[in-house]
Amino acid sequence: MFLSACVGVTSIIVFLVSPTFAVDTTADPQLVAKLKMAATMLDRLDLLSDEQLLYNFSANPMYSWNPGSVCNANAATWPALATTGVTVAQLNLGPCAMLAPHLHRAINLVVAVTGSTHTYMVQENGARLVEQILTPGLMTMFPPASLHSMYNMGCENNQLYSFLNDESPGTLNIAQSFFMMPEEIGMQVMPFINLANGSWNGTAQLIPAIGTGSQDGFEACRKKCGLTGDGS
């Protein structure tokens, strides 16, 4: 999950006290540069071994089912994709896990492999809320810059694959990004916010960290699946 921004002094202060953002680390910058400079596809192939033409999602540093993860195969994690204009992400949602509302600068196609996953999408100002339920074999799309979220409302692990038409599609998580803005702007947009102890930064710290790309979902679901402390 995936955020970089140029911010002013006030926003930098918020960023320093906000939850840690998980981003993909470029595995081999020199190889990526060589692949981008290669004149032909044959030249690119000669730069890659057979092993480098395979990608293991399970070896991605983000890989987790607790509560879940977004494992990106992109130019950073798999140099072989450096010139392809493609990213493939493995979406792992544990019981009651969710992907918080976010957007990309690329077209996003998502297909379900296991489980039943609810998706929500707002394409742009004036558009309706689109809700879908993805079960194995079903696919939906999220246009570039559309706000979307996914939620596993069951007690089993759900897996999906996400395809984006950019080797660096970018991901922007809305809640965390909003609280990187100066307090004056945020409170003008949503003056009804009840700040924690009257603190903008303190409220930002209450937002769940992006972590491996997923977070725990609704308490009612967690209770149903026996994931809360009291087991009720």
Secondary structure as the mmCIF struct_conf table of DSSP 4:
data_model
#
loop_
_struct_conf.conf_type_id
_struct_conf.id
_struct_conf.beg_label_comp_id
_struct_conf.beg_label_asym_id
_struct_conf.beg_label_seq_id
_struct_conf.end_label_comp_id
_struct_conf.end_label_asym_id
_struct_conf.end_label_seq_id
HELX_RH_AL_P HELX_RH_AL_P1 VAL A 9 VAL A 17
BEND BEND1 SER A 18 SER A 18
HELX_LH_PP_P HELX_LH_PP_P1 PRO A 19 ALA A 22
HELX_LH_PP_P HELX_LH_PP_P2 ASP A 24 THR A 26
BEND BEND2 ALA A 27 ALA A 27
HELX_RH_AL_P HELX_RH_AL_P2 PRO A 29 MET A 37
BEND BEND3 ALA A 39 THR A 40
HELX_RH_AL_P HELX_RH_AL_P3 MET A 41 ASP A 46
TURN_TY1_P TURN_TY1_P1 LEU A 47 LEU A 47
BEND BEND4 LEU A 48 LEU A 48
TURN_TY1_P TURN_TY1_P2 ASP A 50 ASP A 50
HELX_RH_3T_P HELX_RH_3T_P1 GLU A 51 LEU A 53
HELX_RH_3T_P HELX_RH_3T_P2 PHE A 57 ALA A 59
BEND BEND5 ASN A 60 ASN A 60
TURN_TY1_P TURN_TY1_P3 PRO A 61 MET A 62
BEND BEND6 ASN A 66 PRO A 67
STRN STRN1 GLY A 68 ALA A 73
BEND BEND7 ASN A 74 ASN A 74
TURN_TY1_P TURN_TY1_P4 ALA A 75 THR A 77
HELX_RH_3T_P HELX_RH_3T_P3 PRO A 79 LEU A 81
TURN_TY1_P TURN_TY1_P5 ALA A 82 THR A 84
STRN STRN2 THR A 87 LEU A 93
TURN_TY1_P TURN_TY1_P6 PRO A 95 CYS A 96
STRN STRN3 ALA A 97 LEU A 103
BEND BEND8 ARG A 105 ALA A 106
STRN STRN4 ASN A 108 ALA A 112
BEND BEND9 VAL A 113 GLY A 115
STRN STRN5 THR A 117 VAL A 122
BEND BEND10 GLU A 124 GLU A 124
TURN_TY1_P TURN_TY1_P7 ASN A 125 GLY A 126
HELX_LH_PP_P HELX_LH_PP_P3 ALA A 127 ARG A 128
STRN STRN6 LEU A 129 LEU A 134
TURN_TY1_P TURN_TY1_P8 PRO A 136 GLY A 137
STRN STRN7 MET A 139 PHE A 142
TURN_TY1_P TURN_TY1_P9 PRO A 144 ALA A 145
STRN STRN8 LEU A 147 ASN A 152
BEND BEND11 GLY A 154 GLU A 156
STRN STRN9 ASN A 158 LEU A 164
BEND BEND12 ASN A 165 SER A 168
STRN STRN10 LEU A 172 ASN A 173
HELX_RH_AL_P HELX_RH_AL_P4 ILE A 174 PHE A 178
TURN_TY1_P TURN_TY1_P10 PHE A 179 MET A 180
BEND BEND13 MET A 181 MET A 181
HELX_RH_AL_P HELX_RH_AL_P5 GLU A 183 VAL A 189
TURN_TY1_P TURN_TY1_P11 PRO A 191 PHE A 192
STRN STRN11 ALA A 196 ALA A 196
TURN_TY1_P TURN_TY1_P12 ASN A 197 GLY A 198
STRN STRN12 SER A 199 SER A 199
HELX_RH_AL_P HELX_RH_AL_P6 TRP A 200 GLN A 205
TURN_TY1_P TURN_TY1_P13 LEU A 206 LEU A 206
BEND BEND14 ILE A 207 ILE A 207
HELX_LH_PP_P HELX_LH_PP_P4 PRO A 208 ALA A 209
TURN_TY1_P TURN_TY1_P14 GLY A 211 THR A 212
STRN STRN13 GLY A 213 GLY A 213
STRN STRN14 GLN A 215 ASP A 216
HELX_RH_AL_P HELX_RH_AL_P7 GLU A 219 LYS A 224
TURN_TY1_P TURN_TY1_P15 CYS A 225 GLY A 226
BEND BEND15 THR A 228 THR A 228
TURN_TY1_P TURN_TY1_P16 GLY A 229 ASP A 230
#
